Amino acid sequence: MFVLALILLVILFGLGFVNPLWWLAGAVLLFGVVRGRARLDGRGGETDSDYARYRDDRVRRERWDRRYRRQNRDRWTREDRRDEDRS
């Protein structure tokens, strides 16, 4: 795909000597190719895969928080009782 866009860009640049409107078309094509490749490389805006990765991390973090709270709930209540007894 990138090779085809590059070939088309060279053709549009060559036709630009005949009519400058072709240079404008080449610039638009170049902008689209650069922006599309940046998005594929992950440097562009948020994509579906970025959101999926964020969602997976959030679910994993919530699961870890629930497990950690459940394991240490008794210890925390004992410590709270000790603190109340000291007061």
PDB file of N, CA, C and O in Angstrom:
ATOM      1  N   MET A   1       0.829  -1.194   0.000  1.00  0.00           N
ATOM      2  CA  MET A   1       0.000   0.000   0.000  1.00  0.00           C
ATOM      3  C   MET A   1       0.867   1.249   0.000  1.00  0.00           C
ATOM      4  O   MET A   1       0.620   2.189  -0.755  1.00  0.00           O
ATOM      5  N   PHE A   2       1.897   1.250   0.864  1.00  0.00           N
ATOM      6  CA  PHE A   2       2.770   2.412   0.938  1.00  0.00           C
ATOM      7  C   PHE A   2       3.540   2.599  -0.372  1.00  0.00           C
ATOM      8  O   PHE A   2       3.761   3.731  -0.802  1.00  0.00           O
ATOM      9  N   VAL A   3       3.946   1.503  -1.005  1.00  0.00           N
ATOM     10  CA  VAL A   3       4.682   1.585  -2.274  1.00  0.00           C
ATOM     11  C   VAL A   3       3.796   2.175  -3.360  1.00  0.00           C
ATOM     12  O   VAL A   3       4.249   2.999  -4.153  1.00  0.00           O
ATOM     13  N   LEU A   4       2.542   1.758  -3.398  1.00  0.00           N
ATOM     14  CA  LEU A   4       1.616   2.311  -4.392  1.00  0.00           C
ATOM     15  C   LEU A   4       1.403   3.813  -4.179  1.00  0.00           C
ATOM     16  O   LEU A   4       1.357   4.582  -5.139  1.00  0.00           O
ATOM     17  N   ALA A   5       1.274   4.220  -2.923  1.00  0.00           N
ATOM     18  CA  ALA A   5       1.094   5.640  -2.634  1.00  0.00           C
ATOM     19  C   ALA A   5       2.348   6.424  -3.022  1.00  0.00           C
ATOM     20  O   ALA A   5       2.253   7.552  -3.503  1.00  0.00           O
ATOM     21  N   LEU A   6       3.516   5.829  -2.813  1.00  0.00           N
ATOM     22  CA  LEU A   6       4.775   6.495  -3.184  1.00  0.00           C
ATOM     23  C   LEU A   6       4.883   6.650  -4.705  1.00  0.00           C
ATOM     24  O   LEU A   6       5.304   7.699  -5.192  1.00  0.00           O
ATOM     25  N   ILE A   7       4.506   5.614  -5.450  1.00  0.00           N
ATOM     26  CA  ILE A   7       4.524   5.691  -6.912  1.00  0.00           C
ATOM     27  C   ILE A   7       3.544   6.754  -7.401  1.00  0.00           C
ATOM     28  O   ILE A   7       3.868   7.541  -8.289  1.00  0.00           O
ATOM     29  N   LEU A   8       2.357   6.773  -6.824  1.00  0.00           N
ATOM     30  CA  LEU A   8       1.358   7.781  -7.198  1.00  0.00           C
ATOM     31  C   LEU A   8       1.851   9.184  -6.867  1.00  0.00           C
ATOM     32  O   LEU A   8       1.597  10.128  -7.615  1.00  0.00           O
ATOM     33  N   LEU A   9       2.553   9.319  -5.752  1.00  0.00           N
ATOM     34  CA  LEU A   9       3.102  10.622  -5.371  1.00  0.00           C
ATOM     35  C   LEU A   9       4.140  11.104  -6.390  1.00  0.00           C
ATOM     36  O   LEU A   9       4.156  12.282  -6.747  1.00  0.00           O
ATOM     37  N   VAL A  10       4.992  10.210  -6.850  1.00  0.00           N
ATOM     38  CA  VAL A  10       5.994  10.572  -7.866  1.00  0.00           C
ATOM     39  C   VAL A  10       5.305  10.977  -9.163  1.00  0.00           C
ATOM     40  O   VAL A  10       5.703  11.955  -9.797  1.00  0.00           O
ATOM     41  N   ILE A  11       4.279  10.236  -9.562  1.00  0.00           N
ATOM     42  CA  ILE A  11       3.537  10.580 -10.787  1.00  0.00           C
ATOM     43  C   ILE A  11       2.880  11.948 -10.648  1.00  0.00           C
ATOM     44  O   ILE A  11       2.942  12.762 -11.570  1.00  0.00           O
ATOM     45  N   LEU A  12       2.243  12.211  -9.490  1.00  0.00           N
ATOM     46  CA  LEU A  12       1.594  13.510  -9.280  1.00  0.00           C
ATOM     47  C   LEU A  12       2.618  14.636  -9.255  1.00  0.00           C
ATOM     48  O   LEU A  12       2.333  15.736  -9.728  1.00  0.00           O
ATOM     49  N   PHE A  13       3.803  14.382  -8.714  1.00  0.00           N
ATOM     50  CA  PHE A  13       4.847  15.403  -8.711  1.00  0.00           C
ATOM     51  C   PHE A  13       5.287  15.718 -10.148  1.00  0.00           C
ATOM     52  O   PHE A  13       5.499  16.877 -10.503  1.00  0.00           O
ATOM     53  N   GLY A  14       5.421  14.666 -10.965  1.00  0.00           N
ATOM     54  CA  GLY A  14       5.795  14.877 -12.370  1.00  0.00           C
ATOM     55  C   GLY A  14       4.718  15.634 -13.126  1.00  0.00           C
ATOM     56  O   GLY A  14       5.034  16.509 -13.932  1.00  0.00           O
ATOM     57  N   LEU A  15       3.467  15.322 -12.886  1.00  0.00           N
ATOM     58  CA  LEU A  15       2.376  16.029 -13.557  1.00  0.00           C
ATOM     59  C   LEU A  15       2.236  17.464 -13.052  1.00  0.00           C
ATOM     60  O   LEU A  15       1.606  18.294 -13.707  1.00  0.00           O
ATOM     61  N   GLY A  16       2.813  17.752 -11.911  1.00  0.00           N
ATOM     62  CA  GLY A  16       2.735  19.095 -11.355  1.00  0.00           C
ATOM     63  C   GLY A  16       3.446  20.129 -12.207  1.00  0.00           C
ATOM     64  O   GLY A  16       3.140  21.317 -12.112  1.00  0.00           O
ATOM     65  N   PHE A  17       4.394  19.701 -13.044  1.00  0.00           N
ATOM     66  CA  PHE A  17       5.050  20.647 -13.948  1.00  0.00           C
ATOM     67  C   PHE A  17       4.118  21.076 -15.064  1.00  0.00           C
ATOM     68  O   PHE A  17       4.301  22.139 -15.657  1.00  0.00           O
ATOM     69  N   VAL A  18       3.112  20.251 -15.353  1.00  0.00           N
ATOM     70  CA  VAL A  18       2.132  20.594 -16.375  1.00  0.00           C
ATOM     71  C   VAL A  18       1.050  21.487 -15.768  1.00  0.00           C
ATOM     72  O   VAL A  18       0.690  22.514 -16.343  1.00  0.00           O
ATOM     73  N   ASN A  19       0.541  21.094 -14.620  1.00  0.00           N
ATOM     74  CA  ASN A  19      -0.522  21.838 -13.966  1.00  0.00           C
ATOM     75  C   ASN A  19      -0.255  21.807 -12.449  1.00  0.00           C
ATOM     76  O   ASN A  19      -0.220  20.728 -11.856  1.00  0.00           O
ATOM     77  N   PRO A  20      -0.068  22.964 -11.825  1.00  0.00           N
ATOM     78  CA  PRO A  20       0.258  22.998 -10.390  1.00  0.00           C
ATOM     79  C   PRO A  20      -0.816  22.382  -9.490  1.00  0.00           C
ATOM     80  O   PRO A  20      -0.551  22.095  -8.322  1.00  0.00           O
ATOM     81  N   LEU A  21      -2.003  22.181 -10.010  1.00  0.00           N
ATOM     82  CA  LEU A  21      -3.057  21.546  -9.235  1.00  0.00           C
ATOM     83  C   LEU A  21      -2.669  20.111  -8.850  1.00  0.00           C
ATOM     84  O   LEU A  21      -3.099  19.607  -7.812  1.00  0.00           O
ATOM     85  N   TRP A  22      -1.864  19.462  -9.684  1.00  0.00           N
ATOM     86  CA  TRP A  22      -1.402  18.106  -9.376  1.00  0.00           C
ATOM     87  C   TRP A  22      -0.475  18.115  -8.159  1.00  0.00           C
ATOM     88  O   TRP A  22      -0.459  17.160  -7.383  1.00  0.00           O
ATOM     89  N   TRP A  23       0.294  19.188  -7.992  1.00  0.00           N
ATOM     90  CA  TRP A  23       1.162  19.281  -6.802  1.00  0.00           C
ATOM     91  C   TRP A  23       0.293  19.349  -5.538  1.00  0.00           C
ATOM     92  O   TRP A  23       0.633  18.767  -4.508  1.00  0.00           O
ATOM     93  N   LEU A  24      -0.802  20.049  -5.632  1.00  0.00           N
ATOM     94  CA  LEU A  24      -1.722  20.106  -4.505  1.00  0.00           C
ATOM     95  C   LEU A  24      -2.281  18.712  -4.186  1.00  0.00           C
ATOM     96  O   LEU A  24      -2.376  18.323  -3.022  1.00  0.00           O
ATOM     97  N   ALA A  25      -2.647  17.970  -5.235  1.00  0.00           N
ATOM     98  CA  ALA A  25      -3.141  16.603  -5.037  1.00  0.00           C
ATOM     99  C   ALA A  25      -2.044  15.725  -4.426  1.00  0.00           C
ATOM    100  O   ALA A  25      -2.322  14.888  -3.568  1.00  0.00           O
ATOM    101  N   GLY A  26      -0.808  15.919  -4.868  1.00  0.00           N
ATOM    102  CA  GLY A  26       0.317  15.163  -4.299  1.00  0.00           C
ATOM    103  C   GLY A  26       0.547  15.505  -2.837  1.00  0.00           C
ATOM    104  O   GLY A  26       0.859  14.627  -2.032  1.00  0.00           O
ATOM    105  N   ALA A  27       0.395  16.786  -2.487  1.00  0.00           N
ATOM    106  CA  ALA A  27       0.575  17.200  -1.094  1.00  0.00           C
ATOM    107  C   ALA A  27      -0.511  16.587  -0.204  1.00  0.00           C
ATOM    108  O   ALA A  27      -0.234  16.157   0.916  1.00  0.00           O
ATOM    109  N   VAL A  28      -1.740  16.553  -0.707  1.00  0.00           N
ATOM    110  CA  VAL A  28      -2.832  15.944   0.051  1.00  0.00           C
ATOM    111  C   VAL A  28      -2.570  14.451   0.234  1.00  0.00           C
ATOM    112  O   VAL A  28      -2.794  13.909   1.316  1.00  0.00           O
ATOM    113  N   LEU A  29      -2.099  13.790  -0.817  1.00  0.00           N
ATOM    114  CA  LEU A  29      -1.775  12.369  -0.723  1.00  0.00           C
ATOM    115  C   LEU A  29      -0.639  12.133   0.268  1.00  0.00           C
ATOM    116  O   LEU A  29      -0.705  11.205   1.074  1.00  0.00           O
ATOM    117  N   LEU A  30       0.390  12.957   0.216  1.00  0.00           N
ATOM    118  CA  LEU A  30       1.515  12.825   1.145  1.00  0.00           C
ATOM    119  C   LEU A  30       1.062  13.024   2.588  1.00  0.00           C
ATOM    120  O   LEU A  30       1.491  12.296   3.483  1.00  0.00           O
ATOM    121  N   PHE A  31       0.206  13.998   2.810  1.00  0.00           N
ATOM    122  CA  PHE A  31      -0.332  14.230   4.152  1.00  0.00           C
ATOM    123  C   PHE A  31      -1.108  13.009   4.650  1.00  0.00           C
ATOM    124  O   PHE A  31      -0.955  12.593   5.799  1.00  0.00           O
ATOM    125  N   GLY A  32      -1.940  12.441   3.776  1.00  0.00           N
ATOM    126  CA  GLY A  32      -2.714  11.265   4.162  1.00  0.00           C
ATOM    127  C   GLY A  32      -1.837  10.061   4.458  1.00  0.00           C
ATOM    128  O   GLY A  32      -2.109   9.312   5.397  1.00  0.00           O
ATOM    129  N   VAL A  33      -0.786   9.865   3.665  1.00  0.00           N
ATOM    130  CA  VAL A  33       0.108   8.723   3.885  1.00  0.00           C
ATOM    131  C   VAL A  33       0.862   8.883   5.198  1.00  0.00           C
ATOM    132  O   VAL A  33       0.958   7.936   5.978  1.00  0.00           O
ATOM    133  N   VAL A  34       1.395  10.072   5.444  1.00  0.00           N
ATOM    134  CA  VAL A  34       2.160  10.301   6.676  1.00  0.00           C
ATOM    135  C   VAL A  34       1.259  10.165   7.891  1.00  0.00           C
ATOM    136  O   VAL A  34       1.646   9.554   8.887  1.00  0.00           O
ATOM    137  N   ARG A  35       0.085  10.718   7.820  1.00  0.00           N
ATOM    138  CA  ARG A  35      -0.837  10.637   8.954  1.00  0.00           C
ATOM    139  C   ARG A  35      -1.311   9.199   9.188  1.00  0.00           C
ATOM    140  O   ARG A  35      -1.438   8.766  10.333  1.00  0.00           O
ATOM    141  N   GLY A  36      -1.568   8.471   8.119  1.00  0.00           N
ATOM    142  CA  GLY A  36      -1.993   7.075   8.238  1.00  0.00           C
ATOM    143  C   GLY A  36      -0.895   6.197   8.817  1.00  0.00           C
ATOM    144  O   GLY A  36      -1.182   5.334   9.646  1.00  0.00           O
ATOM    145  N   ARG A  37       0.360   6.392   8.405  1.00  0.00           N
ATOM    146  CA  ARG A  37       1.466   5.594   8.939  1.00  0.00           C
ATOM    147  C   ARG A  37       1.724   5.948  10.393  1.00  0.00           C
ATOM    148  O   ARG A  37       2.071   5.071  11.184  1.00  0.00           O
ATOM    149  N   ALA A  38       1.562   7.212  10.762  1.00  0.00           N
ATOM    150  CA  ALA A  38       1.757   7.594  12.159  1.00  0.00           C
ATOM    151  C   ALA A  38       0.698   6.929  13.032  1.00  0.00           C
ATOM    152  O   ALA A  38       0.997   6.504  14.148  1.00  0.00           O
ATOM    153  N   ARG A  39      -0.499   6.836  12.551  1.00  0.00           N
ATOM    154  CA  ARG A  39      -1.568   6.196  13.322  1.00  0.00           C
ATOM    155  C   ARG A  39      -1.310   4.700  13.452  1.00  0.00           C
ATOM    156  O   ARG A  39      -1.590   4.113  14.498  1.00  0.00           O
ATOM    157  N   LEU A  40      -0.781   4.080  12.408  1.00  0.00           N
ATOM    158  CA  LEU A  40      -0.470   2.651  12.480  1.00  0.00           C
ATOM    159  C   LEU A  40       0.684   2.380  13.439  1.00  0.00           C
ATOM    160  O   LEU A  40       0.707   1.338  14.095  1.00  0.00           O
ATOM    161  N   ASP A  41       1.637   3.295  13.531  1.00  0.00           N
ATOM    162  CA  ASP A  41       2.781   3.128  14.422  1.00  0.00           C
ATOM    163  C   ASP A  41       2.431   3.416  15.870  1.00  0.00           C
ATOM    164  O   ASP A  41       3.253   3.172  16.753  1.00  0.00           O
ATOM    165  N   GLY A  42       1.248   3.923  16.140  1.00  0.00           N
ATOM    166  CA  GLY A  42       0.843   4.213  17.508  1.00  0.00           C
ATOM    167  C   GLY A  42       1.176   5.625  17.935  1.00  0.00           C
ATOM    168  O   GLY A  42       1.004   5.975  19.103  1.00  0.00           O
ATOM    169  N   ARG A  43       1.651   6.445  17.008  1.00  0.00           N
ATOM    170  CA  ARG A  43       1.966   7.832  17.361  1.00  0.00           C
ATOM    171  C   ARG A  43       0.791   8.756  17.116  1.00  0.00           C
ATOM    172  O   ARG A  43       0.830   9.926  17.497  1.00  0.00           O
ATOM    173  N   GLY A  44      -0.240   8.249  16.492  1.00  0.00           N
ATOM    174  CA  GLY A  44      -1.388   9.084  16.176  1.00  0.00           C
ATOM    175  C   GLY A  44      -2.347   9.170  17.334  1.00  0.00           C
ATOM    176  O   GLY A  44      -1.970   8.973  18.489  1.00  0.00           O
ATOM    177  N   GLY A  45      -3.579   9.462  17.021  1.00  0.00           N
ATOM    178  CA  GLY A  45      -4.603   9.574  18.056  1.00  0.00           C
ATOM    179  C   GLY A  45      -4.938   8.222  18.645  1.00  0.00           C
ATOM    180  O   GLY A  45      -4.353   7.203  18.280  1.00  0.00           O
ATOM    181  N   GLU A  46      -5.869   8.229  19.541  1.00  0.00           N
ATOM    182  CA  GLU A  46      -6.262   7.005  20.225  1.00  0.00           C
ATOM    183  C   GLU A  46      -6.953   6.063  19.249  1.00  0.00           C
ATOM    184  O   GLU A  46      -7.876   6.461  18.539  1.00  0.00           O
ATOM    185  N   THR A  47      -6.510   4.830  19.217  1.00  0.00           N
ATOM    186  CA  THR A  47      -7.123   3.841  18.339  1.00  0.00           C
ATOM    187  C   THR A  47      -7.897   2.838  19.179  1.00  0.00           C
ATOM    188  O   THR A  47      -7.890   2.900  20.409  1.00  0.00           O
ATOM    189  N   ASP A  48      -8.557   1.922  18.504  1.00  0.00           N
ATOM    190  CA  ASP A  48      -9.326   0.898  19.210  1.00  0.00           C
ATOM    191  C   ASP A  48      -8.422   0.025  20.073  1.00  0.00           C
ATOM    192  O   ASP A  48      -8.793  -0.364  21.181  1.00  0.00           O
ATOM    193  N   SER A  49      -7.226  -0.279  19.555  1.00  0.00           N
ATOM    194  CA  SER A  49      -6.325  -1.143  20.324  1.00  0.00           C
ATOM    195  C   SER A  49      -5.831  -0.430  21.580  1.00  0.00           C
ATOM    196  O   SER A  49      -5.623  -1.072  22.610  1.00  0.00           O
ATOM    197  N   ASP A  50      -5.640   0.891  21.509  1.00  0.00           N
ATOM    198  CA  ASP A  50      -5.246   1.645  22.703  1.00  0.00           C
ATOM    199  C   ASP A  50      -6.341   1.580  23.754  1.00  0.00           C
ATOM    200  O   ASP A  50      -6.059   1.399  24.939  1.00  0.00           O
ATOM    201  N   TYR A  51      -7.580   1.725  23.330  1.00  0.00           N
ATOM    202  CA  TYR A  51      -8.693   1.668  24.280  1.00  0.00           C
ATOM    203  C   TYR A  51      -8.823   0.267  24.871  1.00  0.00           C
ATOM    204  O   TYR A  51      -9.084   0.115  26.064  1.00  0.00           O
ATOM    205  N   ALA A  52      -8.642  -0.751  24.039  1.00  0.00           N
ATOM    206  CA  ALA A  52      -8.737  -2.127  24.539  1.00  0.00           C
ATOM    207  C   ALA A  52      -7.640  -2.404  25.558  1.00  0.00           C
ATOM    208  O   ALA A  52      -7.890  -3.056  26.572  1.00  0.00           O
ATOM    209  N   ARG A  53      -6.440  -1.923  25.303  1.00  0.00           N
ATOM    210  CA  ARG A  53      -5.331  -2.113  26.242  1.00  0.00           C
ATOM    211  C   ARG A  53      -5.631  -1.385  27.552  1.00  0.00           C
ATOM    212  O   ARG A  53      -5.381  -1.924  28.631  1.00  0.00           O
ATOM    213  N   TYR A  54      -6.161  -0.171  27.465  1.00  0.00           N
ATOM    214  CA  TYR A  54      -6.514   0.583  28.672  1.00  0.00           C
ATOM    215  C   TYR A  54      -7.596  -0.147  29.454  1.00  0.00           C
ATOM    216  O   TYR A  54      -7.517  -0.246  30.678  1.00  0.00           O
ATOM    217  N   ARG A  55      -8.609  -0.661  28.752  1.00  0.00           N
ATOM    218  CA  ARG A  55      -9.703  -1.367  29.412  1.00  0.00           C
ATOM    219  C   ARG A  55      -9.195  -2.640  30.093  1.00  0.00           C
ATOM    220  O   ARG A  55      -9.605  -2.949  31.212  1.00  0.00           O
ATOM    221  N   ASP A  56      -8.311  -3.373  29.429  1.00  0.00           N
ATOM    222  CA  ASP A  56      -7.756  -4.588  30.032  1.00  0.00           C
ATOM    223  C   ASP A  56      -6.945  -4.262  31.280  1.00  0.00           C
ATOM    224  O   ASP A  56      -7.035  -4.968  32.284  1.00  0.00           O
ATOM    225  N   ASP A  57      -6.153  -3.196  31.218  1.00  0.00           N
ATOM    226  CA  ASP A  57      -5.375  -2.799  32.396  1.00  0.00           C
ATOM    227  C   ASP A  57      -6.284  -2.397  33.548  1.00  0.00           C
ATOM    228  O   ASP A  57      -6.016  -2.735  34.701  1.00  0.00           O
ATOM    229  N   ARG A  58      -7.358  -1.679  33.242  1.00  0.00           N
ATOM    230  CA  ARG A  58      -8.286  -1.249  34.285  1.00  0.00           C
ATOM    231  C   ARG A  58      -8.966  -2.444  34.945  1.00  0.00           C
ATOM    232  O   ARG A  58      -9.109  -2.488  36.167  1.00  0.00           O
ATOM    233  N   VAL A  59      -9.382  -3.409  34.134  1.00  0.00           N
ATOM    234  CA  VAL A  59     -10.029  -4.609  34.679  1.00  0.00           C
ATOM    235  C   VAL A  59      -9.046  -5.383  35.552  1.00  0.00           C
ATOM    236  O   VAL A  59      -9.412  -5.851  36.630  1.00  0.00           O
ATOM    237  N   ARG A  60      -7.802  -5.522  35.097  1.00  0.00           N
ATOM    238  CA  ARG A  60      -6.788  -6.234  35.871  1.00  0.00           C
ATOM    239  C   ARG A  60      -6.510  -5.520  37.190  1.00  0.00           C
ATOM    240  O   ARG A  60      -6.362  -6.167  38.227  1.00  0.00           O
ATOM    241  N   ARG A  61      -6.438  -4.200  37.156  1.00  0.00           N
ATOM    242  CA  ARG A  61      -6.189  -3.412  38.371  1.00  0.00           C
ATOM    243  C   ARG A  61      -7.350  -3.544  39.359  1.00  0.00           C
ATOM    244  O   ARG A  61      -7.133  -3.680  40.563  1.00  0.00           O
ATOM    245  N   GLU A  62      -8.579  -3.504  38.848  1.00  0.00           N
ATOM    246  CA  GLU A  62      -9.739  -3.664  39.731  1.00  0.00           C
ATOM    247  C   GLU A  62      -9.761  -5.055  40.353  1.00  0.00           C
ATOM    248  O   GLU A  62     -10.076  -5.201  41.534  1.00  0.00           O
ATOM    249  N   ARG A  63      -9.430  -6.074  39.572  1.00  0.00           N
ATOM    250  CA  ARG A  63      -9.409  -7.435  40.098  1.00  0.00           C
ATOM    251  C   ARG A  63      -8.346  -7.566  41.187  1.00  0.00           C
ATOM    252  O   ARG A  63      -8.583  -8.197  42.216  1.00  0.00           O
ATOM    253  N   TRP A  64      -7.178  -6.972  40.960  1.00  0.00           N
ATOM    254  CA  TRP A  64      -6.106  -7.018  41.952  1.00  0.00           C
ATOM    255  C   TRP A  64      -6.527  -6.277  43.219  1.00  0.00           C
ATOM    256  O   TRP A  64      -6.262  -6.753  44.323  1.00  0.00           O
ATOM    257  N   ASP A  65      -7.176  -5.123  43.081  1.00  0.00           N
ATOM    258  CA  ASP A  65      -7.632  -4.368  44.251  1.00  0.00           C
ATOM    259  C   ASP A  65      -8.631  -5.174  45.074  1.00  0.00           C
ATOM    260  O   ASP A  65      -8.542  -5.204  46.301  1.00  0.00           O
ATOM    261  N   ARG A  66      -9.582  -5.827  44.405  1.00  0.00           N
ATOM    262  CA  ARG A  66     -10.563  -6.635  45.132  1.00  0.00           C
ATOM    263  C   ARG A  66      -9.885  -7.780  45.881  1.00  0.00           C
ATOM    264  O   ARG A  66     -10.213  -8.047  47.037  1.00  0.00           O
ATOM    265  N   ARG A  67      -8.957  -8.443  45.237  1.00  0.00           N
ATOM    266  CA  ARG A  67      -8.268  -9.568  45.871  1.00  0.00           C
ATOM    267  C   ARG A  67      -7.444  -9.092  47.055  1.00  0.00           C
ATOM    268  O   ARG A  67      -7.452  -9.732  48.107  1.00  0.00           O
ATOM    269  N   TYR A  68      -6.740  -7.994  46.907  1.00  0.00           N
ATOM    270  CA  TYR A  68      -5.890  -7.481  47.974  1.00  0.00           C
ATOM    271  C   TYR A  68      -6.731  -7.042  49.170  1.00  0.00           C
ATOM    272  O   TYR A  68      -6.380  -7.308  50.320  1.00  0.00           O
ATOM    273  N   ARG A  69      -7.853  -6.363  48.886  1.00  0.00           N
ATOM    274  CA  ARG A  69      -8.740  -5.936  49.975  1.00  0.00           C
ATOM    275  C   ARG A  69      -9.291  -7.138  50.727  1.00  0.00           C
ATOM    276  O   ARG A  69      -9.359  -7.118  51.956  1.00  0.00           O
ATOM    277  N   ARG A  70      -9.680  -8.169  50.016  1.00  0.00           N
ATOM    278  CA  ARG A  70     -10.262  -9.357  50.637  1.00  0.00           C
ATOM    279  C   ARG A  70      -9.232 -10.066  51.524  1.00  0.00           C
ATOM    280  O   ARG A  70      -9.571 -10.536  52.610  1.00  0.00           O
ATOM    281  N   GLN A  71      -7.989 -10.142  51.071  1.00  0.00           N
ATOM    282  CA  GLN A  71      -6.959 -10.838  51.831  1.00  0.00           C
ATOM    283  C   GLN A  71      -6.588 -10.104  53.108  1.00  0.00           C
ATOM    284  O   GLN A  71      -6.248 -10.738  54.107  1.00  0.00           O
ATOM    285  N   ASN A  72      -6.649  -8.792  53.091  1.00  0.00           N
ATOM    286  CA  ASN A  72      -6.158  -8.017  54.224  1.00  0.00           C
ATOM    287  C   ASN A  72      -7.257  -7.374  55.065  1.00  0.00           C
ATOM    288  O   ASN A  72      -6.966  -6.592  55.971  1.00  0.00           O
ATOM    289  N   ARG A  73      -8.489  -7.688  54.779  1.00  0.00           N
ATOM    290  CA  ARG A  73      -9.599  -7.071  55.502  1.00  0.00           C
ATOM    291  C   ARG A  73      -9.522  -7.365  57.001  1.00  0.00           C
ATOM    292  O   ARG A  73      -9.716  -6.457  57.809  1.00  0.00           O
ATOM    293  N   ASP A  74      -9.243  -8.612  57.391  1.00  0.00           N
ATOM    294  CA  ASP A  74      -9.178  -8.978  58.813  1.00  0.00           C
ATOM    295  C   ASP A  74      -8.037  -8.250  59.522  1.00  0.00           C
ATOM    296  O   ASP A  74      -8.204  -7.771  60.644  1.00  0.00           O
ATOM    297  N   ARG A  75      -6.904  -8.169  58.879  1.00  0.00           N
ATOM    298  CA  ARG A  75      -5.766  -7.480  59.494  1.00  0.00           C
ATOM    299  C   ARG A  75      -6.088  -6.012  59.717  1.00  0.00           C
ATOM    300  O   ARG A  75      -5.739  -5.445  60.753  1.00  0.00           O
ATOM    301  N   TRP A  76      -6.761  -5.391  58.738  1.00  0.00           N
ATOM    302  CA  TRP A  76      -7.095  -3.975  58.887  1.00  0.00           C
ATOM    303  C   TRP A  76      -8.074  -3.750  60.033  1.00  0.00           C
ATOM    304  O   TRP A  76      -7.949  -2.779  60.778  1.00  0.00           O
ATOM    305  N   THR A  77      -9.048  -4.648  60.173  1.00  0.00           N
ATOM    306  CA  THR A  77     -10.008  -4.458  61.272  1.00  0.00           C
ATOM    307  C   THR A  77      -9.325  -4.661  62.624  1.00  0.00           C
ATOM    308  O   THR A  77      -9.643  -3.947  63.575  1.00  0.00           O
ATOM    309  N   ARG A  78      -8.391  -5.615  62.738  1.00  0.00           N
ATOM    310  CA  ARG A  78      -7.639  -5.781  63.992  1.00  0.00           C
ATOM    311  C   ARG A  78      -6.844  -4.526  64.319  1.00  0.00           C
ATOM    312  O   ARG A  78      -6.834  -4.073  65.464  1.00  0.00           O
ATOM    313  N   GLU A  79      -6.178  -3.962  63.315  1.00  0.00           N
ATOM    314  CA  GLU A  79      -5.400  -2.745  63.543  1.00  0.00           C
ATOM    315  C   GLU A  79      -6.300  -1.581  63.937  1.00  0.00           C
ATOM    316  O   GLU A  79      -5.925  -0.761  64.776  1.00  0.00           O
ATOM    317  N   ASP A  80      -7.483  -1.505  63.339  1.00  0.00           N
ATOM    318  CA  ASP A  80      -8.413  -0.440  63.702  1.00  0.00           C
ATOM    319  C   ASP A  80      -8.875  -0.593  65.159  1.00  0.00           C
ATOM    320  O   ASP A  80      -8.993   0.391  65.889  1.00  0.00           O
ATOM    321  N   ARG A  81      -9.133  -1.834  65.566  1.00  0.00           N
ATOM    322  CA  ARG A  81      -9.541  -2.058  66.962  1.00  0.00           C
ATOM    323  C   ARG A  81      -8.433  -1.679  67.929  1.00  0.00           C
ATOM    324  O   ARG A  81      -8.694  -1.090  68.977  1.00  0.00           O
ATOM    325  N   ARG A  82      -7.195  -2.015  67.581  1.00  0.00           N
ATOM    326  CA  ARG A  82      -6.066  -1.630  68.441  1.00  0.00           C
ATOM    327  C   ARG A  82      -5.940  -0.125  68.548  1.00  0.00           C
ATOM    328  O   ARG A  82      -5.690   0.407  69.629  1.00  0.00           O
ATOM    329  N   ASP A  83      -6.113   0.566  67.427  1.00  0.00           N
ATOM    330  CA  ASP A  83      -6.036   2.026  67.454  1.00  0.00           C
ATOM    331  C   ASP A  83      -7.143   2.620  68.336  1.00  0.00           C
ATOM    332  O   ASP A  83      -6.903   3.596  69.047  1.00  0.00           O
ATOM    333  N   GLU A  84      -8.343   2.049  68.297  1.00  0.00           N
ATOM    334  CA  GLU A  84      -9.442   2.541  69.123  1.00  0.00           C
ATOM    335  C   GLU A  84      -9.165   2.279  70.594  1.00  0.00           C
ATOM    336  O   GLU A  84      -9.509   3.101  71.443  1.00  0.00           O
ATOM    337  N   ASP A  85      -8.540   1.133  70.911  1.00  0.00           N
ATOM    338  CA  ASP A  85      -8.234   0.806  72.305  1.00  0.00           C
ATOM    339  C   ASP A  85      -7.184   1.756  72.872  1.00  0.00           C
ATOM    340  O   ASP A  85      -7.230   2.080  74.058  1.00  0.00           O
ATOM    341  N   ARG A  86      -6.246   2.205  72.053  1.00  0.00           N
ATOM    342  CA  ARG A  86      -5.199   3.116  72.500  1.00  0.00           C
ATOM    343  C   ARG A  86      -5.733   4.515  72.797  1.00  0.00           C
ATOM    344  O   ARG A  86      -5.176   5.239  73.621  1.00  0.00           O
ATOM    345  N   SER A  87      -6.788   4.879  72.137  1.00  0.00           N
ATOM    346  CA  SER A  87      -7.322   6.241  72.306  1.00  0.00           C
ATOM    347  C   SER A  87      -8.028   6.436  73.609  1.00  0.00           C
ATOM    348  O   SER A  87      -8.525   7.528  73.884  1.00  0.00           O
TER     349      SER A  87
END
